[in-house]
């Protein structure tokens, strides 16, 4: 039986209740000839009940065996025999406190950022290596520090004032979070939905305030401005970035390896090419990369919609905010998503779907924008989020209207 009584372990009364429940459960199991463990090991949680479960004679035999082979108590001390009290080594306890920092994202459902971080139960599903996506960096390094659980624990230590006890400072926390790819697989695959990608963005926002924001972070975060100028100067910009000096400049300014070939800017953007209907049935979100690098993808999407008898439209809006969010530029991201919400809300409110070619942009509009805004702006963002979806999902709903070749391509 997997039973988790709801007990507040941050109070003395809660700790006492926890100990009393555990003791009564052990007595009940013993009364019916059961065992406290079987599926799992005993560990520090069940070891205090070993003498009660097995009796004094067997328990002393356990002690003799362990002391014979481990006289100095260096192998799993406190496990099976000579266990510390059940209420020691608690994650929380009556003296546990956390800071309540001001945040950009709304964590009110968890009682604040600390509560969201504390959702990590330590289960360790993030340590899997043969299936799923969570967590890519852990799969590569196999280091606990780079697991979702490890990062959540370090954040919890920092917020409870125990970071120095763990030998970590502000820079140590930065290094711990640095390898997080913000893929958000933890949000989807963690049993309790711990979102370390969002925690990283929140931490970086404060980190830049304390240490200054590097130029490379600002440039990557403002990718849309760079792309806008790149398209305007496309022939020259593409040539310059392809040269050896250009790649060295990219490395110096953006931290991009000189061996990496950057995508080419399009002279004519999607907005330049699109013939927008004055009364559109659906809005196509012209994301930065589709607009400035691969406009033919957006054009193809509009062609499919038109072939299905759906009139597509393109609305003036800014970047989705994903680059700013990923780099911790949350003040800029908040202003940006507020502006986008104002531009998209009238269409969403009138029932027009908003379709995206880029899943990351959809994620920013659907998941992050409402959490960054407050009040009426948040309610409008939630309406926009409900209207947002991937292009292929919408195309599937109108596939029956397409010619035979169109259905095959969809």
HUZI-V731313 format. One record per residue. N is the residue number from 1. RES is the residue in one small letter. D_LAST is the distance of its C-alpha to the last C-alpha in whole Angstrom. Layout:
# HUZI-V731313
N:RES:D_LAST + N:RES:D_LAST
This chain:
# HUZI-V731313
1:x:47 + 2:x:45 + 3:x:47 + 4:x:47 + 5:x:49 + 6:x:49 + 7:x:52 + 8:x:52 + 9:x:53 + 10:x:54 + 11:x:57 + 12:x:60 + 13:x:60 + 14:x:57 + 15:x:58 + 16:x:61 + 17:x:58 + 18:x:56 + 19:x:59 + 20:x:61 + 21:x:57 + 22:x:57 + 23:x:61 + 24:x:61 + 25:x:57 + 26:x:59 + 27:x:62 + 28:x:60 + 29:x:59 + 30:x:62 + 31:x:64 + 32:x:61 + 33:x:61 + 34:x:58 + 35:x:57 + 36:x:55 + 37:x:53 + 38:x:51 + 39:x:48 + 40:x:48 + 41:x:51 + 42:x:54 + 43:x:54 + 44:x:56 + 45:x:55 + 46:x:56 + 47:x:59 + 48:x:61 + 49:x:62 + 50:x:62 + 51:x:66 + 52:x:66 + 53:x:63 + 54:x:65 + 55:x:69 + 56:x:71 + 57:x:72 + 58:x:69 + 59:x:68 + 60:x:71 + 61:x:70 + 62:x:66 + 63:x:68 + 64:x:71 + 65:x:68 + 66:x:66 + 67:x:69 + 68:x:70 + 69:x:67 + 70:x:66 + 71:x:69 + 72:x:68 + 73:x:65 + 74:x:62 + 75:x:60 + 76:x:58 + 77:x:61 + 78:x:61 + 79:x:59 + 80:x:60 + 81:x:64 + 82:x:65 + 83:x:62 + 84:x:63 + 85:x:63 + 86:x:59 + 87:x:59 + 88:x:60 + 89:x:57 + 90:x:55 + 91:x:51 + 92:x:53 + 93:x:56 + 94:x:58 + 95:x:59 + 96:x:55 + 97:x:54 + 98:x:51 + 99:x:51 + 100:x:49 + 101:x:47 + 102:x:46 + 103:x:42 + 104:x:39 + 105:x:37 + 106:x:38 + 107:x:39 + 108:x:41 + 109:x:39 + 110:x:41 + 111:x:44 + 112:x:43 + 113:x:42 + 114:x:44 + 115:x:43 + 116:x:40 + 117:x:41 + 118:x:43 + 119:x:40 + 120:x:40 + 121:x:42 + 122:x:42 + 123:x:41 + 124:x:39 + 125:x:36 + 126:x:35 + 127:x:37 + 128:x:35 + 129:x:34 + 130:x:32 + 131:x:29 + 132:x:26 + 133:x:27 + 134:x:30 + 135:x:32 + 136:x:31 + 137:x:34 + 138:x:36 + 139:x:34 + 140:x:35 + 141:x:39 + 142:x:40 + 143:x:42 + 144:x:42 + 145:x:43 + 146:x:39 + 147:x:38 + 148:x:36 + 149:x:40 + 150:x:42 + 151:x:40 + 152:x:41 + 153:x:44 + 154:x:45 + 155:x:44 + 156:x:46 + 157:x:49 + 158:x:49 + 159:x:49 + 160:x:52 + 161:x:54 + 162:x:54 + 163:x:52 + 164:x:55 + 165:x:56 + 166:x:53 + 167:x:54 + 168:x:51 + 169:x:52 + 170:x:49 + 171:x:48 + 172:x:48 + 173:x:45 + 174:x:43 + 175:x:43 + 176:x:42 + 177:x:39 + 178:x:38 + 179:x:36 + 180:x:34 + 181:x:31 + 182:x:30 + 183:x:26 + 184:x:27 + 185:x:27 + 186:x:30 + 187:x:29 + 188:x:27 + 189:x:29 + 190:x:32 + 191:x:34 + 192:x:35 + 193:x:32 + 194:x:35 + 195:x:33 + 196:x:35 + 197:x:32 + 198:x:33 + 199:x:37 + 200:x:37 + 201:x:36 + 202:x:39 + 203:x:41 + 204:x:40 + 205:x:41 + 206:x:44 + 207:x:45 + 208:x:44 + 209:x:47 + 210:x:49 + 211:x:49 + 212:x:47 + 213:x:44 + 214:x:43 + 215:x:42 + 216:x:39 + 217:x:38 + 218:x:38 + 219:x:36 + 220:x:33 + 221:x:33 + 222:x:33 + 223:x:30 + 224:x:29 + 225:x:33 + 226:x:33 + 227:x:29 + 228:x:31 + 229:x:34 + 230:x:32 + 231:x:30 + 232:x:33 + 233:x:35 + 234:x:32 + 235:x:34 + 236:x:37 + 237:x:35 + 238:x:33 + 239:x:36 + 240:x:38 + 241:x:35 + 242:x:35 + 243:x:39 + 244:x:41 + 245:x:43 + 246:x:39 + 247:x:38 + 248:x:41 + 249:x:41 + 250:x:38 + 251:x:39 + 252:x:42 + 253:x:41 + 254:x:37 + 255:x:38 + 256:x:35 + 257:x:37 + 258:x:38 + 259:x:36 + 260:x:32 + 261:x:31 + 262:x:29 + 263:x:26 + 264:x:27 + 265:x:27 + 266:x:26 + 267:x:28 + 268:x:26 + 269:x:24 + 270:x:21 + 271:x:23 + 272:x:25 + 273:x:22 + 274:x:21 + 275:x:22 + 276:x:22 + 277:x:23 + 278:x:26 + 279:x:25 + 280:x:21 + 281:x:19 + 282:x:17 + 283:x:19 + 284:x:17 + 285:x:19 + 286:x:20 + 287:x:21 + 288:x:24 + 289:x:22 + 290:x:19 + 291:x:21 + 292:x:24 + 293:x:23 + 294:x:19 + 295:x:19 + 296:x:16 + 297:x:14 + 298:x:15 + 299:x:15 + 300:x:11 + 301:x:10 + 302:x:13 + 303:x:12 + 304:x:8 + 305:x:11 + 306:x:13 + 307:x:12 + 308:x:11 + 309:x:15 + 310:x:15 + 311:x:17 + 312:x:17 + 313:x:20 + 314:x:21 + 315:x:24 + 316:x:27 + 317:x:27 + 318:x:28 + 319:x:27 + 320:x:25 + 321:x:28 + 322:x:27 + 323:x:29 + 324:x:32 + 325:x:32 + 326:x:31 + 327:x:35 + 328:x:37 + 329:x:37 + 330:x:37 + 331:x:39 + 332:x:37 + 333:x:33 + 334:x:35 + 335:x:36 + 336:x:32 + 337:x:31 + 338:x:33 + 339:x:32 + 340:x:29 + 341:x:29 + 342:x:32 + 343:x:29 + 344:x:26 + 345:x:28 + 346:x:29 + 347:x:25 + 348:x:24 + 349:x:28 + 350:x:27 + 351:x:23 + 352:x:21 + 353:x:18 + 354:x:18 + 355:x:15 + 356:x:15 + 357:x:13 + 358:x:16 + 359:x:17 + 360:x:21 + 361:x:21 + 362:x:19 + 363:x:22 + 364:x:25 + 365:x:24 + 366:x:24 + 367:x:26 + 368:x:29 + 369:x:29 + 370:x:31 + 371:x:33 + 372:x:34 + 373:x:35 + 374:x:38 + 375:x:39 + 376:x:37 + 377:x:35 + 378:x:34 + 379:x:33 + 380:x:31 + 381:x:29 + 382:x:29 + 383:x:27 + 384:x:25 + 385:x:24 + 386:x:23 + 387:x:21 + 388:x:19 + 389:x:16 + 390:x:13 + 391:x:10 + 392:x:7 + 393:x:10 + 394:x:10 + 395:x:7 + 396:x:7 + 397:x:10 + 398:x:10 + 399:x:7 + 400:x:10 + 401:x:11 + 402:x:9 + 403:x:11 + 404:x:10 + 405:x:9 + 406:x:6 + 407:x:5 + 408:x:6 + 409:x:4 + 410:x:0
